[in-house]
Amino acid sequence: MMPLACVLTLAAALGGAACANAQSAQPPPPVSAGSDPKQVVATVGDKAITMADVEARWQLDDPAERARVTQLLYQHRRQSIDQIVGDTLIDAAAQKAGLSRDKYLEEQLTKRRGPISEADIKQVYEDNKDRVGASTLEDLRQSITTFITRNRDTQNLAALIGELKAAGPPVTVSLDPPRYEVPILDHDPTRGPADAPVTLIEFSEYQCPFCARVNPTLKQLEQKYGNKVRFVFKDFPLPNHQQAPKAAEAAHCAGDQGKYWELHDVLFNKQQELQPDDLKRHALELGLNTAAFNECLDTSKYGERVRDGVSAGSLLGVNSTPTIFINGRRLSGAQPYEVFVSVIDEELARDANR
C-alpha cells in the first residue's frame, strides 16, 4: 500500500476542484502565450507560417486544451521563479548568519516546527481513515509523523521566505501570465465600480457544488477589497446538470425586479431546491412580484441569454465550473481564498506601477 504521507501529499496536490464538461466552439483571436507572434516557425515556398498562425489554429481546434497547456506552462515557470527567488534569499540569510545553507534551514525549521502530539497523529489518521484500508494507527504512526513534519516544514519554509522578502532587497517578477480578453456585456450581472483596477469574471452555474463552495470565498474578497474589485457573473450551465439552465434564467428574472444577487445567493445555498416550483417559491420568499417572475420563468425570457453565456465561455476554452478570470488571468476550480488574494494583490501592484 502507498504510504499515507504519499497519499495525503497526492491528494493535496490535486488543487481546486471543479465540475467538468468538454465542449467545442469557434474561437476569438487567441491571446499571447508568451512567444513572439511574428516568429516564423515554418515556410511553404514563399508563404511564412508564424507563431500567431499556430496559436490561432490551436485555438480553433481545441481552445480548452490550449488554455490548459498555456496556463500549466506559466504555472511551472512561475513556480521555478519562486523557487529561485527563495533559494537566493535563503543563501543570503545563511551567509549573513555565518551558517551553511543546510544548517541555517535546519535551525529555522526546527524552532518553528513545534512538538507533534499524539492528538495530532490521531487527527490525521481519523481524517484519512477511509483511505488507509486495514492499516492501524500503529502501522502508520511513522508515516503520519513524517507527513506532519514535512507539511509543517513546507508551510514554515514559505513563511520564512515571506519574512525574508519583507526584510530583504526588493523582489520583482516580470513574467506576465497568459491573459484572455473576456467581453463584458451590458446585461451581465455585476457588483463593484466599472473602473475598478481589478475585474473578476466568473463562469459558473447553480447546480455545481464547487461553484457553491467558491461563492463564500468571493464574498470574502468583496469585503476585503471593496471598490478595488469588480465582480461579473456569466452563466455556464453544464449539460449534465439539467436544473442549472432554468435556475440561471430565474436569477435573471429576479434581476428584472432588482434582486438578481439575492436570488443568486439563495440558489447556491439551496442547490437541492432548483425545480421550477422551488424557484417560484424562492421568488415569493424574496418578496418579488410572483406574477411577473413566473411569467418570465415560464416563457424562458432569458433562455437565449443563458445559452449565450455558454457559447462565450466555450470560445475561451472554458469546460468546467467555476472558471474565473481575474484581469484576464484564468483560475479553474474552487481555489482557496489565499490563491485569489495572491493574484488580486499582484494585479493591484501591477496597476499601481503603471
C-alpha positions in Angstrom: 0.0 0.0 0.0 1.2 3.5 -0.7 2.5 5.2 2.4 0.0 7.6 4.0 2.3 10.5 3.5 2.3 9.9 -0.2 -1.4 9.5 -0.3 -2.0 12.8 1.5 0.5 14.7 -0.5 -1.0 13.4 -3.7 -4.5 14.4 -2.6 -3.3 17.9 -1.5 -1.7 18.4 -4.9 -4.9 18.0 -6.8 -5.8 21.7 -6.3 -9.1 23.4 -6.7 -12.0 21.1 -7.7 -14.4 21.8 -10.5 -17.5 20.5 -12.3 -16.2 19.4 -15.7 -17.5 19.4 -19.2 -16.0 19.2 -22.7 -17.3 21.5 -25.5 -16.0 22.9 -28.7 -16.8 26.2 -30.5 -15.4 28.7 -32.9 -12.8 30.8 -31.1 -12.0 34.5 -30.9 -8.5 35.7 -31.7 -6.1 34.0 -29.3 -4.2 35.8 -26.6 -0.4 35.8 -26.4 1.1 32.7 -24.8 4.4 34.3 -24.2 6.0 33.7 -27.6 6.7 36.3 -30.3 3.6 36.1 -32.5 5.6 37.3 -35.5 8.2 34.5 -35.2 8.3 32.4 -38.4 8.1 28.8 -37.4 7.7 27.2 -40.8 7.6 28.1 -44.5 5.8 26.6 -47.5 7.5 28.0 -50.6 7.2 31.8 -50.2 4.5 31.5 -47.5 5.6 32.1 -44.0 3.8 30.4 -41.1 4.1 32.4 -37.9 3.6 31.6 -34.3 0.4 33.6 -34.4 -0.9 31.3 -37.1 0.0 28.3 -35.0 -1.8 29.7 -31.9 -4.8 30.6 -34.0 -5.1 27.1 -35.4 -4.7 25.5 -32.0 -7.3 27.8 -30.5 -9.6 26.8 -33.4 -9.1 23.1 -33.0 -9.1 22.8 -29.2 -9.5 26.0 -27.1 -9.9 24.2 -23.8 -6.6 22.2 -24.2 -4.8 25.3 -25.4 -5.9 27.2 -22.3 -4.9 24.3 -20.0 -1.4 23.9 -21.5 -0.8 27.6 -21.7 -1.8 28.0 -18.0 0.3 25.0 -17.0 3.4 26.3 -18.7 3.0 29.6 -16.9 2.5 27.9 -13.5 5.6 25.8 -13.9 7.7 28.8 -15.0 6.3 30.9 -12.1 7.0 28.1 -9.6 10.5 27.8 -10.8 11.0 31.6 -10.4 9.6 31.5 -6.9 11.9 28.6 -6.0 15.0 30.5 -7.4 13.9 33.7 -5.5 13.5 31.7 -2.3 16.9 29.9 -2.7 18.6 33.3 -3.3 17.1 34.8 -0.2 17.9 31.8 2.0 21.5 31.7 0.7 21.9 35.4 1.6 20.4 34.9 5.0 22.6 31.9 5.8 25.7 33.8 4.7 24.7 36.7 6.9 24.2 34.4 9.9 27.6 32.7 9.2 26.0 29.3 8.6 25.8 26.9 5.8 22.5 26.8 3.9 21.6 23.4 5.3 22.5 24.4 8.9 20.5 27.7 8.6 17.4 25.9 7.3 17.7 23.1 10.0 17.8 25.8 12.7 14.9 27.8 11.3 12.6 24.9 10.6 13.3 23.1 13.8 12.4 26.0 16.0 9.3 26.7 14.0 8.1 23.1 13.8 6.9 22.5 17.4 6.2 19.2 19.0 4.0 16.6 17.3 1.4 15.4 19.8 -0.5 12.2 20.0 -3.6 14.2 19.3 -2.1 15.5 16.1 -1.3 12.0 14.9 -4.7 10.6 15.8 -6.4 13.5 14.0 -4.6 12.8 10.7 -5.4 9.1 11.0 -9.1 9.8 11.7 -9.3 12.3 8.9 -8.0 9.7 6.4 -9.4 6.5 7.8 -11.3 5.8 4.6 -8.1 5.8 2.6 -5.9 3.5 4.7 -7.7 0.2 4.4 -6.9 -2.3 7.1 -3.8 -0.4 8.4 -4.0 0.6 12.1 -2.8 3.7 13.7 0.4 1.9 14.9 1.1 0.7 11.4 1.0 4.2 10.1 2.4 6.1 13.0 5.8 6.8 11.4 4.3 7.7 8.1 1.9 10.1 9.8 4.7 11.7 11.8 6.8 12.1 8.7 3.8 13.7 6.9 3.1 16.1 9.7 6.8 17.1 9.9 7.0 17.6 6.1 3.8 19.5 6.0 4.8 21.9 8.8 8.2 22.3 7.2 6.7 23.2 3.9 4.4 25.8 5.5 7.2 27.2 7.6 9.6 27.4 4.7 7.0 29.5 2.8 6.6 31.7 5.9 10.4 32.1 6.2 10.7 33.1 2.6 7.9 35.6 3.0 9.7 37.2 6.0 13.0 37.3 4.1 11.2 39.0 1.2 9.7 41.6 3.5 13.0 42.3 5.2 15.4 41.9 2.3 16.1 43.5 -1.1 13.1 44.3 -3.4 11.8 41.3 -5.3 10.0 41.8 -8.7 8.6 39.2 -11.0 8.4 40.3 -14.7 6.9 37.1 -16.1 3.4 38.1 -17.2 0.8 35.4 -17.0 -1.4 34.5 -20.0 -4.4 36.8 -20.2 -7.7 36.4 -22.0 -10.0 39.1 -23.4 -13.3 38.4 -21.8 -16.1 40.7 -23.1 -18.4 42.2 -20.5 -21.9 42.7 -21.9 -24.4 45.4 -20.7 -26.7 42.8 -19.3 -24.0 40.8 -17.4 -24.7 41.0 -13.6 -22.0 43.0 -11.9 -21.0 44.2 -8.4 -18.5 47.0 -7.9 -17.4 50.0 -10.0 -16.8 49.7 -13.7 -13.4 51.4 -13.3 -12.1 49.2 -10.5 -8.4 48.2 -11.1 -9.3 44.5 -10.9 -12.2 42.8 -12.7 -13.1 39.2 -11.6 -15.3 37.4 -14.1 -16.9 34.1 -13.0 -18.3 31.4 -15.4 -20.4 29.4 -13.1 -23.7 27.6 -12.6 -26.1 26.9 -9.7 -26.1 23.1 -9.6 -22.3 22.7 -9.4 -21.2 22.0 -5.8 -17.8 23.5 -6.4 -19.4 26.8 -7.6 -21.4 26.9 -4.3 -18.2 26.3 -2.4 -16.4 29.3 -4.0 -19.3 31.7 -3.6 -18.4 32.5 0.1 -14.8 33.0 -0.9 -15.8 35.6 -3.4 -17.9 37.4 -0.7 -14.8 37.4 1.5 -12.8 39.0 -1.3 -15.5 41.6 -1.8 -15.3 42.5 1.9 -11.5 42.7 1.8 -11.1 44.7 -1.3 -14.3 46.8 -1.5 -14.3 49.1 -4.6 -11.0 47.8 -5.8 -12.6 44.8 -7.4 -15.5 44.5 -9.9 -17.3 41.1 -9.9 -19.1 39.9 -13.0 -21.1 36.7 -13.3 -21.6 34.7 -16.5 -23.8 31.7 -16.9 -22.2 28.4 -17.9 -24.6 25.6 -17.0 -23.2 22.2 -17.8 -25.2 19.7 -19.9 -25.2 17.1 -17.1 -26.8 19.5 -14.7 -30.4 19.6 -16.0 -31.7 22.1 -13.5 -28.9 24.6 -13.9 -30.2 26.4 -17.1 -33.6 27.2 -15.6 -32.0 28.3 -12.3 -29.8 30.7 -14.3 -32.9 32.0 -16.1 -34.6 32.5 -12.7 -31.8 34.7 -11.4 -32.1 37.0 -14.5 -35.9 37.1 -13.9 -35.2 38.2 -10.4 -32.9 40.8 -11.8 -35.8 42.4 -13.6 -37.0 43.4 -10.1 -33.6 44.4 -8.8 -32.9 41.2 -6.9 -30.5 39.3 -9.1 -27.8 38.8 -6.4 -30.3 38.0 -3.7 -31.7 35.0 -5.7 -28.2 34.2 -6.9 -27.2 33.6 -3.2 -30.4 31.6 -2.4 -29.8 29.3 -5.4 -26.2 28.5 -4.2 -27.4 27.9 -0.7 -30.3 25.7 -1.7 -28.9 23.6 -4.5 -31.3 20.7 -3.8 -34.2 23.0 -4.5 -33.9 24.0 -8.1 -37.0 22.7 -9.7 -39.3 25.3 -11.3 -41.7 25.2 -8.3 -38.8 25.7 -6.0 -37.6 28.6 -8.0 -41.0 30.2 -7.8 -41.1 29.6 -4.1 -37.7 31.3 -3.6 -39.0 34.3 -5.6 -42.1 34.5 -3.3 -39.9 34.4 -0.2 -37.8 37.2 -1.5 -40.8 39.4 -1.9 -40.8 39.5 -5.7 -43.9 40.2 -7.8 -44.6 36.5 -8.4 -46.9 37.0 -11.4 -44.2 38.8 -13.3 -41.5 36.4 -12.1 -43.5 33.3 -13.0 -44.3 34.6 -16.5 -40.6 35.4 -17.1 -39.6 31.9 -16.0 -42.4 30.0 -17.8 -41.7 31.8 -21.1 -37.9 31.3 -20.9 -37.5 35.0 -21.3 -33.7 34.7 -20.6 -33.1 31.2 -22.1 -31.1 32.7 -25.0 -29.0 34.9 -22.7 -28.0 31.8 -20.7 -27.1 29.9 -23.8 -25.0 32.9 -25.0 -23.0 32.6 -21.8 -22.2 29.0 -22.6 -21.1 30.0 -26.1 -18.9 32.8 -24.8 -17.2 30.6 -22.3 -16.6 27.8 -24.8 -14.9 30.3 -27.1 -12.4 31.0 -24.3 -11.8 27.3 -23.6 -14.0 27.1 -20.5 -15.0 23.5 -20.0 -15.6 23.3 -16.2 -17.1 25.4 -13.4 -16.2 27.5 -11.7 -13.7 29.1 -14.2 -12.7 32.6 -13.1 -10.7 35.3 -14.9 -9.0 38.0 -12.8 -8.0 40.8 -15.2 -7.9 38.1 -17.8 -5.9 35.6 -15.7 -7.6 32.2 -15.6 -8.2 30.3 -12.4 -10.0 26.9 -12.6 -11.9 25.2 -9.8 -12.8 26.2 -6.2 -9.4 27.6 -5.4 -8.6 28.6 -1.8 -9.1 32.2 -0.6 -5.3 32.6 -0.4 -4.9 31.9 -4.1 -7.4 34.6 -5.1 -5.7 37.1 -2.7 -2.3 36.4 -4.2 -3.5 37.1 -7.7 -5.5 40.1 -6.8 -2.6 41.6 -4.8 -0.3 41.1 -7.8 -2.8 42.8 -10.1 -3.2 45.8 -7.7 0.5 46.1 -7.5 0.7 46.0 -11.3 -1.9 48.7 -11.6 0.0 50.9 -9.1 3.2 50.6 -11.0 1.7 51.7 -14.4 
